[in-house]
């Protein structure tokens, strides 16, 4: 059993609350306001595509990390810095995945309210990236600094 870093709880608790609230609001919007009238359009397709891409990236990231994957931030005694697969290009693909599938859900159900709530999570993801990178710099030092120079943080070829 591992212990999640305290500052990570400042991400996990509010982000989980926002995510589940946004899911509830999306459902409320779809059922009560839209009367469950599903009209398949560009927004729905975009939502479905974002959801599928997000879930796929998350699965690839978890498989690539293997035993080093954890919901909470931590390192293992024999931890190695994973720089292969999707991690060759992105340092935080699972975070990117979470943003994509979280935004895809309300778009699929045409819920502007749910979408806006999901957007509120993005600053929390940025915060978590900062504390994760600080943790990895402490653990891996120059090896992680070099990796930072060779990869993007969250968005391929951009950021």
Helices and strands as residue ranges (DSSP letters): H 6-28, I 29-33, H 42-65, G 66-68, G 85-88, H 93-108, H 112-119, H 122-140, H 142-150
